[in-house]
Amino acid sequence: MALQTVTVPALVDFEFGGQTYRRGEAVTVAPVIALVLARRHQVALSAVSDEKPVERPKRRYRRRDMVAQPV
């Protein structure tokens, strides 16, 4: 029985299995590995990728320890 593989496009630059993949390159791996990489947002499961890499919003901090005092 032959080992099944799928080819999916990389969404971001990453390293897997001792090999470095660049954004847009084709990645050929087992279907289960492709699912794991897709959940990490490293590859797209579709053959054509229209998605941009997921960017986290910047954190905004608020200072709550300062209180105005009456004059």
C-alpha positions in Angstrom: 0.0 0.0 0.0 1.4 3.4 -1.0 1.6 6.3 1.4 -0.8 9.0 0.6 0.3 12.6 0.4 -1.3 16.0 -0.3 0.2 19.2 -1.6 -0.9 22.4 0.1 0.4 26.0 -0.2 2.4 27.6 2.7 0.8 30.7 4.3 3.9 31.8 6.2 7.6 31.0 6.4 8.1 28.0 8.7 10.3 25.0 9.3 9.0 21.4 9.4 10.8 18.1 9.3 14.2 19.7 8.9 13.1 21.6 5.8 12.3 25.3 5.5 9.2 26.4 3.6 8.6 29.9 2.3 5.2 31.7 1.9 3.5 30.5 -1.3 5.6 27.3 -1.7 4.0 24.0 -2.2 4.3 21.7 0.8 3.8 17.9 0.3 3.0 16.0 3.4 0.6 13.3 4.8 -3.0 14.4 5.1 -2.9 14.3 8.9 0.2 16.5 9.0 -1.5 18.9 6.6 -4.4 19.2 9.0 -2.1 19.9 12.0 -0.2 22.6 10.0 -3.5 24.1 8.9 -4.6 24.4 12.5 -1.3 26.2 13.2 -2.2 28.6 10.3 1.0 27.6 8.5 -0.6 26.1 5.4 -4.0 26.4 3.6 -6.0 23.2 2.9 -7.2 24.6 -0.4 -5.1 24.4 -3.5 -5.4 28.1 -4.1 -4.7 30.4 -1.1 -6.4 33.7 -1.0 -5.9 34.0 2.8 -3.4 36.3 4.4 -1.5 35.2 7.4 -3.4 35.7 10.6 -2.1 38.8 12.4 -2.9 39.3 16.0 -4.2 42.7 17.0 -1.8 44.8 19.1 -2.5 44.8 22.8 -3.6 48.1 24.3 -3.0 48.7 28.0 -5.0 51.1 30.1 -3.7 52.7 33.3 -6.3 52.3 36.0 -4.1 53.2 39.0 -4.2 57.0 38.4 -7.1 59.0 39.9 -7.8 62.7 39.5 -7.6 64.6 42.9 -9.7 67.7 43.6 -7.8 70.9 43.9 
